[in-house]
Amino acid sequence: MKRPPVVTRAVERGLSPFRGKRAAHLLPRARLGGPMPWVIAIMVAITVLATAGGLALSNLVARASGDLASSATVQIVDPDPRTRSAQAEAARDLLASDPVVVSVAVLPEDEVEALLEPWLGAGAEDDALPIPALIELRLRDGSSETELARLADLLAEAAPDARIDAQSDWLAPVLSALSTLRWMAFGLIALLAFTGAAAVWLAARNALGSNRDTIEIVHLLGGSDDQIARIFQRSILLDALVGGLLGLLAGFAAVLLMGAQFAVLDSGLVAGGGLDRLDWMLLALVPLFAIAIAVYTARMTVLSSLRKML
């Protein structure tokens, strides 16, 4: 039966998601008084932290892998300081003339002692435990293990006690562990998205159950499922906006605090895990994704429940 124009206009005014006061009374109006904004705020804050951690670990692994791919270290271990020094000079001269080597730097003995001091203690004697001579190499990009093997063969003649190691080999377990942590952070983001959608699903079903009588009246007046769903969308949109903003501010504050704490470490490896401008832009988009998930979940939940309810 076709509805009279007066009833149609009244229903449209009452059910419009952005007009009319009667539509707003279908759900509670106290946004911060309910749990949903705070639940979304907590989810967004944790997601911002997890995203920042994943991006920082990705940057750290990428930069460390790039730096270590063309780096190598030569160790010369000999109990006689004069023989050790002579082999270090011969190795430096040989490596400096090789076309694969971009730069060669012999670490001063005091720097080597400072590196070993946390393990050996201050004032370690050479005769007790010989301190090796260390030479840092920067190789040409694209150098392979074959090039390292060739350099090792050359060093065997000029410096018999020399051993060359690619830095990527002994740091590979560290980078592998960091890569695993990165994927765990991204997995946590997916889990938080699922948890947030579940929370919105429960809230929407609870709101539908508590307003079942009102919804039936709206249907009798000619309101459609889509119009009712828009009312719930508007309600969850406002909750998500408030919660997303609060969560973003809390998450940014936590990220800045953690960044300041790691900056104090003054470590080259940790410094490679900083966030760039694009990373901060991605973090700023986290509340938008949370709002989109919340609104879409609320709409699908309401429409599915209304089809079963009536």
Sequence and secondary structure as in RCSB ss.txt:
>XXXX:A:sequence
MKRPPVVTRAVERGLSPFRGKRAAHLLPRARLGGPMPWVIAIMVAITVLATAGGLALSNLVARASGDLASSATVQ
IVDPDPRTRSAQAEAARDLLASDPVVVSVAVLPEDEVEALLEPWLGAGAEDDALPIPALIELRLRDGSSETELAR
LADLLAEAAPDARIDAQSDWLAPVLSALSTLRWMAFGLIALLAFTGAAAVWLAARNALGSNRDTIEIVHLLGGSD
DQIARIFQRSILLDALVGGLLGLLAGFAAVLLMGAQFAVLDSGLVAGGGLDRLDWMLLALVPLFAIAIAVYTARM
TVLSSLRKML
>XXXX:A:secstr
    HHHHHHHHHHH TTS STTGGGS   TTTSSHHHHHHHHHHHHHHHHHHHHHHHHHHHHHHHHHHTEEEEE
E  SSHHHHHHHHHHHHHHHHTSTTEEEEEE  HHHHHHHHHHHH TT  TTTS   EEEEEEE TT  HHHHHH
HHHHHHHH TTEEEEEHHHHTHHHHHHHHHHHHHHHHHHHHHHHHHHHHHHHHHHHHHHHTHHHHHHHHHTT  H
HHHHHHHHHHHHHHHHHHHHHHHHHHHHHHHHHHHHHHTT  HHHHTT   HHHHHHHHTHHHHHHHHHHHHHHH
HHHHHHHHH 
